[in-house]
Amino acid sequence: MQKLLLIIALILFSVGARSQILISVLFGDKLNTDGIEFGLEGGFNYSNINGFENDAGLAKFNLGYYFDIRMKNSLYFHIGLQCLFNMGMSKLSDKDIEFLDATKLEYPGKYSQNIFVFYLPMLAQYRFKNYTYVEAGPQLGWMYSSYVQFKSDYNDRDVIIKDYNNSLTNWFDGGIAVGAGYKLLKGEGWSIGARYYQGFTNVFKDVSGSRSNSIYLICKIPIGAAKKNEKGQTN
């Protein structure tokens, strides 16, 4: 029952994610108040999964949206949805490729494991007077698509082949995220920061200790915050 409720909650957050991001840009100023900051959150992430022979992690871009809700004085509750996010690992060994149910091709190329995830960070955030902040808390994820990608430019021809292996992965990923950052324009503008995520659950069903970890470089863009501030100054 708990699994069903969590899936329903994540689906409600994730259905039409791209459309929601567009709507957020158009109507974000309606969502910003003195106690709530709403905006887009995106950047670069480098992830890996333990328990394999691969030589490198997977570097990708991500995009989502967030709410920073003031709880008391300098304490905030950060909740968001990372809609366009994938994790995984690259430079897979022959043993990795075999286990991940992918075909080893004869011509040269690079193999990587890609897993698309909807992540829901729920972090306590403390803002200091010098416009820096720290944050920490749980992060939940729903892994909904998984495949090994082969990529090559063999004989001057770009080749991309995907072998889907959804049956090998668990549906749920959960762990802890910690981060820090700085708010520009005296606390009224964009935020830049970094966040580290450590998963506590197995990504793959038959690989004990196959836990994910990610390093994020983050840019947070408040939507409509400037309009909100201008209104506040004119009153």
N, C-alpha and C positions, 0 to 999 in steps of 0.2 A: 504493500500500500504506500509506504514512504517513497519507494522508487517511482511509482506511478505519479504521485503528487509532485515530485521534483521534476520529472519529465514534462508534465503539464505546465509547471511554472516556467521552465526554460523555454518551452515552445511558445508560450504567451509572450515572452520577452523577445524571442528570436524570429518569429514569423514576419516576413516582410522586412527583414533587417535593413536592407539597402534603402527601401522606401522610407523607413523610419528615420534613417540618417538624413535623407533629403528633407523630410518634413521638419526635422529638428533644426536644420539650417534656416528654413523659412520662418519658423515660428518660435525659435529659441528665446527671443526676448520676452515672450509670454510666460516662460517657465522660470525666469530669473526673478528672485525677490531678495529682500534684505537678508533672509535666512537661508536661501537656496541659490547655489551656483550650478547652472546647467551648461553643458558644452560637449564638444567633440574631443576624443582622446585617441591619439594615434602615434605611431612611431615605428621603431625597429626592434625586433626581438631575435635573440639567439637562443635556441633550445636544443636539448639533447635528452636521450632516454637511456638510463642505466641498463646493464645486463646484456649488452651486445658488443661485437668486435669492431664496430664502426670507428673511423678515425676522426670524425668531426661532427659538430652539431649542424643544425639547419638555421640559416639566416633568412628572415622574412620580414615584410612589413605588416602592420596590423592597424585596424581602425575600429572605433566604437564610440560610445557616448557615456556620459557620467553625470551624476548628481553629487555635489558636495553640500551636505545639509548641516547647518550650524546646530550643535547640541547645547553647548554652553561656553560662553566667552571664546577662547581660542580652540576649543575642541569641536571637531567636525566628524560626520559620518560620511565616508566616501563609498558610493555604490555605483556600479556601472555595468555595461554589457559590452564585451569585446566581440563584435559581430563577425568581423572579417579577420580571422586569426587561424594560423596553422602552426603546429609544432612538429618535431620529428628529429631526424638524424640523417646525415649524408655520408658519402664515401663508405658505403656498405661493403662488408667482406662477402666472399662467396658463401660462407656459412650463414651470414645474416640473410642474404638473398634467398637461399634455400628455405630457411625457416619462415621467412615472410611470404612464402608462397608466390614468388615472382620468377619469371623466366630469365635465365642467364643467356644473354645473346652473344653471338660470336664476334661482332664488331665492337670496337672500343667506345666507351661512353661512361657516364656517371650515374650511379644509382642512389636514390634518396628515399627515405620513408617519410610520407607526409600524412598528417592527421589534422583534419579540420575540427575545431573546437569552438563552442560558445562558452566563454568564461564569464563568471559573475563574481568580481571582487567585492568584498564587503569589509572595508577597512576603517579602523579608527585613525583619524588624522589630527595631528596637533600642529598649529601654526604659530611660529615665533614672531616677535616684533620686528625682526630683521627680514621678514618676508620669506624665510625658509620654512619648510615643514617636514615632518616625519610621519610615516603611516605604517600600520601593520594590521593583519587580520586574516581571516580565512578567505579562500578563493575556491569556488566550485566550477566544474566544467562538464559539459555534455559533448562527448566525442561522437560525431555523427557521420564522418566519412574518412576512410583510410585507404591509402594505396602506396605502392612502390612506383616511383617514377624513374624511367630510364631516359636520359637526355644525351644527344650526340649530334655533332655536325659532320658526320662521316661522309666522305666523298662530296664535300661542299653542299650537303643537304641536311637541313635541320630535322632531327627525328626526336619525337617525344612519345613515349609509350607508357601507359599507366596500367598496372596490375592491381586491381582492387582486392583488399584483404580485410574487409570490415568484420568478418567472422572471427578474426584473431584478436581483436581489441575489445576491451571492456567499454561499456557505454559511459561510465562515470569516472571523472578525475577530480581529486580534491586535495588541497594542501594549504600552505601558509604563504602569504606574500608580505614582504617588507620593503619599504622604499623611502626616498627622501627627494626633495626638490626645492625649487625657488620660483616665487611668483614675481613676474616682471611688472614694471610700471607701478612701483610702490604697492604691490599687492592687488592691483586692479586689472592686470593684463593677463597675457598668456603665462603658463607654467611650464617649466622644463624640469625634468628629473629622471631618476632611474628607479627600477623596481626589480627585486629578485623573487622568483616563485619556486618553491620546492614542493613537489607533489608527494603525497603519502600513500597513494594507492597504486596498484599495478596497472600499467597501461595495457599490457598484453596478458591474456588469460593464462597462458601456459609458461610465462616467464616470471618467476619470483624475483622481486626486487627491480622490476622494470618501471621505475619511477621517473617521472619527467621533471625537468628543471629548466627554467628560462631566465634570461637577463633581458630586461626591457630598457630601452631609451625612449622616454615619453615626452610628448608635447601635448598639453591640454589647452584647448581654445574655448574660452567662454563664448557662448552665442547670445548676442543681445545684451551683454553686460554693460557695454558702453552706453547704449540707449537708456538702460536702467539708471546708470549713474547720472546722465544728463538730466533725466526727469527729476532725480533726487535733488540736484543742484538748483533747479529752477523753482522748486516748491518752497 
